[in-house]
Amino acid sequence: MILCGIGDEAGNSLGSQIEATRQLGWRHLELRNVQVGTFPKANLHELSDAAFAHVVEELSQAEIQVHCLGSTILNWSKKVTDPFEPTLAEVSRAIPRMQRLGTQFVRIMSCKPGDDEDRLPAEVIRRVGEVTRRFLDAGLQPVHENCMNYGGMSWRHALELLEAVPGLKWVFDTANPVFNTDRAQAKPWPRQDPWEFWTHVRDAVVHLHVKDARWNPAKNDADYAWPGEGDGAVRRILQDALGRGYAGGISIEPHMVAVFHSENAAAQDDVLRANFVEYGSRLERLIATL
C-alpha cells in the first residue's frame, strides 16, 4: 500500500507539495498541477521543458517518487466533439515525462457529457481506447476516474467502458458519487451511491482517491469533510479494499480549502499544506482502526 496525495492540494509550488509529503513521512506524490521557480503553474504534461527539468531535480533531491500523474487528458473540460489531435499531443508529452520520473499510472477521463446525455457514445469509446493503447504500448497504465465524465455517469457506464477498452483500469474516487447523478436510472436522476459504485468496479481498481463529502441541497453542491466524516463510505470502502488484499496507491484529495484570492502565494501554500497534512494524518489514523 502506497500513501500519497494529489500535489496541488498541498500547495501551488512543488516545494510546498514536497514539504507536506515529508511532514507526513510519505515518499510518494500524485502530481497534477505544479509551479516551480518563476515558471507559471501548469499540469505536468503542459510545463515547459525547462520547468520540467526543475521538477525532476527537486523531486530527486527530496527522494520523492511520483506514483501517478493526474493528467487533464479527456477530462471534464473536454467535449467529445472537440478535435482529438490536442488530446493525442497531451499523451505524447506525458509519456516521456512519466518514463523519466518512473511513474507507472496516469489518471485519464472520458470527456464531459451533455446535461441530458445518458449513453456512452462510440466516439468516446474510440478516443479512450486510442489513449489507453498508446499508454499501454509505452509500458504505462492509464486509470479512469469516476468523475463528471461519460464513464462516471453510473457504475453501469463504468463497466461498459471497461469492457469496451481492453487494458483500461480504474481509479476510484470515494466522494465523486456523492455529487454525481446516476444516469442509468430513470429521471429525475438520483445521486449515486459510493458503496454501490465501488462494489461493481473494485476488481478493476488499482488506485484510490480518498475524499469525503455530503451533498448540500441548499447550495446545490457538496460540502467536503475529513475522511470518514462524510457520505463517501470511506471507512467501509477502505476496509473492504484492504480486506480483499488491495496493495495499490491511496491518494488523498481533501478539497476542503478553497484557494483564497491573494497575491501572497506563500500564504496560500501554508493554508493548503496544513490542511493536507492534517487530512493525511487523519487518514492514517482511520486506516489503523480497520
N, C-alpha and C positions, 0 to 999 in steps of 0.2 A: 504494500500500500504506500502510495506517494502522496503526501500532503503538500499542496501548493495553493496559489491564489492567482486570480486574474490581476495582472500587474497594475493597470491603471486605476484599480480600485484602492490601491495603496499610495497613489500619488501620480502626478503627471510625469515627473522626472524618473529616469531609470535609477538614479541614486536613492530616491525615496522608496522605490519598489524593492530594491536590494536591501535597504536598511530594515524595512518591515519584515522581509523574509528572514533576515538574520536574527531579528528580535524574537521571532517565533522558533528559531533553531531549525528552520527548514532549509532544504538545499535545492529546491526547485521553484520555478515560476511558470505561470501560463502568460506568455507575452501577448499583448493585444496592441494598445496604443502606447507610445513611449516618446519621451522628449530627452534628448541628450545634447550637451553643450549648448551652442547657440542655434542649433537646428530646430525647426518647428516640429511640434508633436505630430506624429503620424503612426499609422499601423506599420508593423514591422516590414511588410512587403511593399510599403509605399515610401519608406525612408530613402534618402539619397545613399549612394554607395559610401560616401564619407561618413554620414551619420551612422550607417550600419556598422562600419568599422569601429566606431566608438562603442557601440553596443557590445560587439564581440569582445573588445578589450576590457570593458567594465565588468562584464559577466565572468570573464576568465580570471580577472584579478580577485573577484569576490568568490570564485569557485561555486557559482550558481548555474545550474543547468535549466534549460527551457524544455519542460515536459510537453507542452502543447502550444501551438500558435493559434491564437484567436483571430483568425483572418476575417476579412469583410467579404469573402467570396460567396456570391449568391445570397447575401444577407437580406434583411428586411428593407433595405434601402433600394434594392434592385427589383425590377419587374421582368417577368419572363418575356415581355415584348421588347425589352432593351436589346441593343446589339450584343452579341455574345463575345465578340473579339476582346473587349476590355476585360472580361472575366478570365479568358484564357491568358491574357497578358499578366493578370494578377497571379495566376497559377505559375506561370513561367518565372515570375520574380520570386515567388515564395519558395519554390523547390530548392534552388541552390542555397538560399539563406537557411532553410531548415537543415539541409545537409551540412552546412558549415557549422551550425550550432549543435548538431547531433540531436535534433528534435524529431521525435517519432510521429506525433499526432498533429493534425491540423483541423480546427473546427471550421466547418462549412455549413451552409444552409441551403434553401431551395426557393428563394425569391418570395416576395410579399404577394399574397393572393388579393384579389379584389374583395371589396366588402361583402359581396353576396356570393362569392365562389365557394363551392363545396366539393369540387372534383380535382383530381390530380392530373393536370394536362400532360399530354405525351411529350410536349416540348420541355417541360420541367424534368421529366424522367431522362430525356436525352441529354440535357445540359448537366444534370447531376451525374449521370453516367459517364460523360466525357471527362468531367473534372476528376471524378473518382479514378477513372482509368489512368489518367496522367500522373496522379499522385502515387497510385499503386505501382505503376511502371518504374517510378523513381525510388521505390522501396519505402514509401511513406504511407501512413494510414489516415485517410480522411474520416472524420467523425461528424455526423449530422446532429445538430441541436434541435430539440423540440422548442421552437420559439414562434415568433409571428411570421411563419412561412408555410408553404404548402405541406411539407412533411410534418409540421406541427399542428395541423388542423384538428387532429384527433389521433388516438393510438392506431386506429384503423388505417388512416392515411400514412402513418409512420411505417406500419408493416407493409403496406402496398409499395412504398418507396424502397424499403429494404429488400423486398423480394424482387423488385424490378432492376435493382442496381447491384450486381454481384460485387462482393468485396467491401461494400459500404458498411461502416459500423456506426454506433450511436454514442453521443454524449448526452446524458440525461440531466436536465435541469429541474430540480425539485420544485421550484416556485413558479415556473412559467405556466403550468396548467392552472394555477390559481387565477390568472388574469386572461387566459385564452379560452375562447368558447369551443365547444365540441361540435364541429361542423358535420360530424357523422350522424348527429341527432336531428330530430325534427325542429323546425323553428317554432318559437324563439330559442336559439341555441343556448343550452345551459353552459355554465363554466365546467371546465374539465376537472376530473378527479386525479390528483397526482399519484395516489397509490394505484388506481386502476391503470393509468397510463404506464407506470413503472412495471407492473406485473406482466404487461404484454410485450414490452421492448427489452426487458432486463437481460435476456440471453444475448442481445446484440450490443449491450453497453460495455465499453472499455474505458470510459472516462465519465466522471460525475462532477456536476456543478452544484454546489450547495449554496442555496439562498432560500430565504423563507419569507412568506408574506401572507397577508389577509386582504381579501377584496373589500374595498370601501365603496359601497353604492353611492354614498353622498358625493364623492368626488369622481366617481366612475373610473377609479384607478386603484392600484394596490398600495397598501401600506407595508413597508418592509420591516422585518423583525429579526431578532437574534436567532441563530439556528435552533430549531426545535420549539420555537415560541410562536410560530405562525401556523398556517393551514397547508404547508407544503409536505406534510407527512415525513419530515426529515428524519426523525428518530426511527420511525418504522421502516423507511426505505434503507437507511444505513444498516440497521440491524439485520434486515433481510439480505442485503448485499454481502455483508461480512459473513453472515451465517452460510451463505452459498459459496463462500471462498473467494469473494471478489478481492483482487490484489492490484487493481489499477490505480489511476490517479483520482484524488478527491480534491477539487479546486473550489475555493471559496469565492463568492461574488456577492459581497454584502449588500450593495445597492442602497445602503441606509443613509449615506451622506450625499446631499446634492452639493456639487462644487459651487461654492458661492462666487459671485462676481466680484473679483478683487484683482488689482494689478500685482498683488503680492503672491507670487506663485509659491514661495516657500511656505506661507501661511496655509494655502490650500493643501499643500502636501502634508503639513503637520496634522491637519484635521483628518484627512483621508487615511494617513498612516496609522494614527491612533485607533481609528475605528476598525481598520483591517486587522491590526494586532489583537485587539480585544475580541473580534469575531473569530479569528483563528484559535485563540486561547479557549474560547467557549466551545468551539467545535472539538478541540482535543479533549476537553472535559466530558463532553457529551459522548464521544466515542469510547472513552474509558469506562463509561457506565453500561455499555452494551454487552 
